[in-house]
């Protein structure tokens, strides 16, 4: 009787071990975002209930949005191709205590200036994120496009939104991201405001900056990749096109735009994982 019990116990332990191995993802992906990213995650505008819940608890809202279009695409891909890619999402930075800001300065501030093994103002550093995730996706929200004129000199530690400050912060970020060669980073260009919320001068500076990001800052054969949301939003113009936006005054994506570009983002992520981004354009179209 005792030998049977031991045999049964051994079988249970083996099955539990196998189950844990099966649950272990092939690649773990984290998508850091705010509201525009949430619309793309869902493939549509966020439901009213989810918006209301987010005001009370961002963590609970994330659970409600777990059936979004982007994780659904991964689920279908995993089933078809025998993969186990897992994608999670995280509001970064949170509204409190750091503040609801994800400008170039904020990524520089959290990941470069205050790097380390401990959170900075409750936000995970790259040292922490790269322990758990092999792909880190991050972006800016549309106020990044409200760019002010340059001053006489640039300041990497300045929160002032100028092209020259952005460039210093991006160059410091690039150097830091390359310190984690086993992790792939995917950075969105944009997002950009609708015309009602952006002067022509601001729009021209935004185009100048993201052109620099694509043509100069981004380099081949490293662990940093772009997804060109800016080009998808503007289609070679200066503003987020009104027909793609929630309204001419609201720079969040509408259902048609979010539903289309989420598949392009998915294409880009899969291509970065499996072919170092060589099989898609910066917008995610297959080459």
C-alpha positions as CSV (number, residue, x, y, z in Angstrom):
1,X,0.0,0.0,0.0
2,X,2.8,2.4,0.9
3,X,4.6,1.6,-2.4
4,X,1.5,2.5,-4.3
5,X,1.1,5.7,-2.5
6,X,4.7,6.7,-3.2
7,X,4.3,5.7,-6.9
8,X,1.1,7.8,-7.1
9,X,2.8,10.8,-5.4
10,X,5.7,10.5,-7.8
11,X,3.4,10.5,-10.8
12,X,1.6,13.6,-9.5
13,X,4.9,15.4,-9.1
14,X,6.0,14.5,-12.6
15,X,2.7,15.7,-14.0
16,X,2.9,19.0,-12.1
17,X,6.5,19.5,-13.3
18,X,5.4,18.9,-17.0
19,X,2.5,21.3,-16.5
20,X,4.8,24.0,-15.3
21,X,7.1,23.5,-18.2
22,X,4.2,23.7,-20.7
23,X,3.0,26.9,-19.1
24,X,6.5,28.5,-19.4
25,X,6.2,30.9,-22.3
26,X,8.6,30.7,-25.3
27,X,8.8,34.5,-25.2
28,X,7.4,36.9,-22.7
29,X,6.4,40.3,-24.0
30,X,5.4,43.4,-22.1
31,X,3.5,46.3,-23.7
32,X,4.0,49.6,-21.8
33,X,1.3,52.1,-22.7
34,X,-1.4,54.6,-21.7
35,X,-4.7,55.3,-23.5
36,X,-3.7,55.2,-27.2
37,X,-1.9,51.9,-26.5
38,X,-5.0,50.6,-24.8
39,X,-7.1,51.3,-27.9
40,X,-4.6,49.5,-30.1
41,X,-4.4,46.6,-27.6
42,X,-8.2,46.2,-27.7
43,X,-8.4,46.8,-31.5
44,X,-11.1,49.3,-30.8
45,X,-12.0,52.2,-28.4
46,X,-12.1,51.1,-24.7
47,X,-15.5,50.2,-23.4
48,X,-17.2,52.7,-21.2
49,X,-17.2,50.2,-18.2
50,X,-13.4,49.7,-18.6
51,X,-12.8,53.5,-18.7
52,X,-14.9,53.8,-15.5
53,X,-13.0,50.9,-13.8
54,X,-9.6,52.4,-14.8
55,X,-10.4,55.6,-12.8
56,X,-10.8,53.4,-9.7
57,X,-8.2,50.7,-10.3
58,X,-5.9,50.4,-13.3
59,X,-5.0,46.8,-12.3
60,X,-8.6,45.7,-12.3
61,X,-9.2,47.5,-15.7
62,X,-6.3,45.5,-17.2
63,X,-8.1,42.3,-16.2
64,X,-11.2,43.5,-18.0
65,X,-9.1,44.3,-21.2
66,X,-7.2,41.0,-21.2
67,X,-9.5,39.7,-24.0
68,X,-8.2,42.5,-26.3
69,X,-7.5,42.0,-30.0
70,X,-3.7,41.9,-29.6
71,X,-3.6,39.0,-27.1
72,X,-6.3,37.3,-29.2
73,X,-4.0,37.5,-32.2
74,X,-1.2,35.9,-30.2
75,X,-3.5,33.2,-29.0
76,X,-4.5,32.3,-32.5
77,X,-0.9,32.4,-33.7
78,X,0.2,30.2,-30.9
79,X,-2.4,27.6,-31.7
80,X,-1.7,27.6,-35.4
81,X,2.1,27.5,-35.1
82,X,2.7,25.5,-31.9
83,X,4.2,28.5,-30.1
84,X,3.7,29.8,-26.6
85,X,4.2,33.6,-26.9
86,X,2.7,35.5,-24.0
87,X,2.0,39.3,-24.0
88,X,1.1,41.3,-21.0
89,X,0.3,45.0,-20.7
90,X,1.2,47.6,-18.1
91,X,0.3,51.3,-17.6
92,X,3.7,53.0,-17.5
93,X,4.2,55.2,-15.7
94,X,1.2,55.0,-13.5
95,X,-0.8,58.1,-12.5
96,X,0.6,57.9,-9.0
97,X,3.1,58.4,-7.5
98,X,5.2,59.2,-10.6
99,X,2.6,60.9,-12.8
100,X,0.8,60.1,-16.0
101,X,3.7,61.2,-18.3
102,X,5.6,59.1,-20.8
103,X,7.6,61.7,-22.7
104,X,11.3,61.0,-23.7
105,X,12.3,62.7,-20.4
106,X,10.3,60.2,-18.4
107,X,11.8,57.1,-19.9
108,X,15.2,58.7,-19.5
109,X,14.5,59.6,-15.9
110,X,13.2,56.2,-14.9
111,X,15.5,53.9,-16.9
112,X,18.7,55.9,-17.2
113,X,19.0,58.5,-14.5
114,X,17.5,56.3,-11.9
115,X,18.4,52.9,-13.2
116,X,19.0,50.0,-10.8
117,X,17.5,46.8,-9.3
118,X,14.8,48.7,-7.3
119,X,11.8,50.5,-8.6
120,X,11.9,54.3,-9.1
121,X,8.8,55.9,-7.6
122,X,7.1,52.4,-7.9
123,X,8.0,52.1,-11.6
124,X,10.0,49.2,-12.9
125,X,13.5,49.9,-14.2
126,X,15.0,48.1,-17.2
127,X,17.0,46.0,-14.8
128,X,13.7,44.7,-13.4
129,X,11.7,44.4,-16.7
130,X,14.4,42.5,-18.5
131,X,14.5,39.8,-15.8
132,X,10.9,38.9,-16.7
133,X,10.5,39.8,-20.4
134,X,12.4,39.1,-23.6
135,X,10.5,41.8,-25.5
136,X,9.7,45.3,-24.2
137,X,7.4,47.5,-26.2
138,X,7.0,51.2,-25.2
139,X,5.5,54.3,-26.6
140,X,4.6,58.0,-26.1
141,X,1.1,59.4,-26.0
142,X,0.0,62.2,-28.3
143,X,1.1,65.2,-26.2
144,X,4.7,64.2,-27.2
145,X,3.9,66.0,-30.4
146,X,3.3,69.4,-28.7
147,X,7.0,70.3,-29.2
148,X,8.2,73.8,-28.2
149,X,10.9,75.8,-29.9
150,X,14.5,75.0,-29.1
151,X,16.4,77.1,-26.6
152,X,20.0,78.3,-27.0
153,X,21.2,75.0,-25.5
154,X,19.8,71.6,-24.9
155,X,19.5,70.0,-21.5
156,X,19.2,66.2,-21.1
157,X,17.7,66.7,-17.6
158,X,15.1,69.2,-18.7
159,X,11.4,68.3,-18.9
160,X,10.9,71.0,-21.6
161,X,9.6,69.4,-24.8
162,X,12.0,70.5,-27.5
163,X,13.6,68.6,-30.4
164,X,17.1,69.1,-29.0
165,X,16.2,67.8,-25.5
166,X,14.3,64.8,-27.0
167,X,17.4,63.9,-29.0
168,X,19.7,64.0,-26.0
169,X,17.3,61.8,-24.0
170,X,16.8,59.4,-26.9
171,X,20.6,59.0,-27.4
172,X,21.0,58.2,-23.7
173,X,18.1,55.7,-23.9
174,X,19.7,54.0,-26.9
175,X,22.9,53.5,-25.0
176,X,21.0,52.1,-22.1
177,X,18.8,49.7,-24.1
178,X,21.9,48.3,-25.7
179,X,23.1,47.3,-22.3
180,X,20.5,44.5,-22.5
181,X,21.5,42.7,-25.7
182,X,19.3,39.6,-24.9
183,X,16.2,41.8,-24.8
184,X,14.5,43.1,-27.9
185,X,12.9,46.6,-27.6
186,X,10.2,47.9,-29.8
187,X,9.5,51.6,-29.7
188,X,6.5,53.3,-31.4
189,X,7.1,56.5,-33.3
190,X,4.3,59.0,-32.3
191,X,1.5,59.2,-31.4
192,X,0.6,62.5,-32.8
193,X,-2.2,65.0,-32.1
194,X,-5.1,65.8,-34.4
195,X,-4.9,69.2,-36.2
196,X,-7.3,70.9,-33.8
197,X,-4.8,70.3,-31.0
198,X,-1.5,71.0,-32.8
199,X,-0.1,74.2,-34.4
200,X,1.7,73.9,-37.7
201,X,5.0,74.8,-36.0
202,X,4.5,72.0,-33.5
203,X,3.6,69.6,-36.2
204,X,6.7,70.4,-38.3
205,X,8.9,69.9,-35.2
206,X,7.2,66.6,-34.6
207,X,7.8,65.5,-38.2
208,X,11.5,66.6,-37.9
209,X,12.0,64.6,-34.7
210,X,10.4,61.3,-35.8
211,X,12.2,61.6,-39.2
212,X,15.4,61.8,-37.2
213,X,14.3,58.8,-35.1
214,X,13.7,56.7,-38.2
215,X,16.7,57.9,-40.3
216,X,19.4,58.6,-37.8
217,X,18.7,57.3,-34.3
218,X,17.5,53.8,-35.4
219,X,20.5,51.7,-36.3
220,X,20.6,48.2,-38.0
221,X,21.9,45.1,-36.3
222,X,21.1,46.0,-32.7
223,X,18.3,45.0,-30.3
224,X,16.2,48.1,-30.8
225,X,13.3,48.1,-33.4
226,X,10.7,50.7,-34.4
227,X,7.0,50.4,-35.2
228,X,6.1,53.5,-37.2
229,X,2.7,54.5,-35.8
230,X,3.4,58.1,-36.7
231,X,3.4,57.3,-40.5
232,X,0.3,55.2,-40.1
233,X,-1.5,58.1,-38.4
234,X,-0.4,60.9,-40.7
235,X,0.0,59.2,-44.1
236,X,2.8,61.6,-45.0
237,X,0.8,64.6,-43.6
238,X,1.5,66.6,-40.4
239,X,-1.4,65.5,-38.2
240,X,-3.3,62.5,-37.0
241,X,-5.9,62.3,-39.8
242,X,-9.4,63.2,-38.7
243,X,-10.9,60.2,-40.4
244,X,-8.7,57.9,-38.3
245,X,-9.4,59.7,-35.0
246,X,-12.2,59.3,-32.5
247,X,-13.3,62.8,-33.5
248,X,-11.6,65.9,-35.0
249,X,-11.0,67.0,-31.4
250,X,-10.1,63.6,-29.9
251,X,-6.7,62.1,-30.9
252,X,-7.5,58.6,-29.8
253,X,-7.9,56.1,-32.6
254,X,-11.3,55.2,-33.8
255,X,-12.5,51.6,-34.2
256,X,-11.5,51.2,-37.9
257,X,-8.0,52.6,-37.4
258,X,-7.3,50.7,-34.2
259,X,-8.6,47.5,-35.7
260,X,-6.4,47.9,-38.7
261,X,-3.1,48.9,-37.1
262,X,-3.3,46.3,-34.3
263,X,-2.7,43.6,-36.9
264,X,0.3,45.6,-38.3
265,X,1.7,45.9,-34.8
266,X,1.2,42.1,-34.3
267,X,3.0,41.4,-37.6
268,X,5.9,43.6,-36.5
269,X,6.3,42.0,-33.0
270,X,6.2,38.4,-34.5
271,X,8.8,39.5,-37.1
272,X,11.1,41.0,-34.5
273,X,10.9,37.8,-32.5
274,X,11.4,35.4,-35.3
275,X,13.4,37.2,-38.0
276,X,15.0,40.3,-36.3
277,X,12.4,42.5,-38.1
278,X,13.7,41.7,-41.5
279,X,10.3,40.5,-42.9
280,X,8.3,43.6,-42.3
281,X,8.5,47.3,-43.0
282,X,8.6,49.8,-40.0
283,X,4.8,50.0,-40.1
284,X,4.4,46.2,-39.9
285,X,3.5,45.5,-43.5
286,X,5.0,42.2,-44.7
287,X,7.9,42.7,-47.2
